[in-house]
Amino acid sequence: MRALLVATALFVAAPAFAQAPASSAVLADPAKSRAAVTIIDGAAWRCDGGSCTAAGGANQPAPRACRRFVARFGAVSSFTYKGVALSSEQLAICNA
């Protein structure tokens, strides 16, 4: 019985462990969006219009990931890396 309870708990919790925190960006200029996947530091960025999302990526601070993203795509109006959202002050520095 105990084994069944443990197995059930692991089955229910498995999706939470499998999903990494999301990475996303909103481009200030949607015209700079790219149709193909762009790999930046191991993160596979895909854009649909001005909204971009990524899976994976190196363990690095979100501000550094933002600067690397902006170098390829241009300025952003919002940026989140592995669940860490940048403040407006951090975005200003990233876009500079």
C-alpha angles and dihedrals in degrees: 000000000000091000090053091052092049092048091049092049092050092047092052093045096044097090091054091054094045097054117082119208112275126258118204143157137190113214118227087214109037089192087076090063115123125217096212128069112267118204115212117175091335095311114122104218119198122183130202107188106313096336118092131185132185141199124206124358141162122291101260138129115282093239091058092047088051093052090050090049094048090051089062104032107023131239122351132208093204135011134185123178120193091336097315112117119203120234121235089260091052090047091053090053092045092052094046 
